[in-house]
């Protein structure tokens, strides 16, 4: 994911106040989740330092066309089904995956 491609919006969005913060959040979450491992919002928070509500919003953003049309899978955590605990896995849209040359740069 390239930082220059990111465009946020919303009724409370103020580019001057929010662009850098939101860009940092989505890039940290993307970089963590690109390994396609299942993680709860709590685990993502522990690893990124970002609040769970923001993580949830950024995972929704990653599904949108302007953020790559990635797949974010969601499932109940085994043994915690009745508590409503979910975990998430990012599957990067194959059109967004970097080439071998880009990985080396």
Beta strands, then each sheet from edge to edge (+ up, - down):
strand 1: 39-40
strand 2: 71-76
strand 3: 86-91
sheet 1: 1+ 3- 2+
end
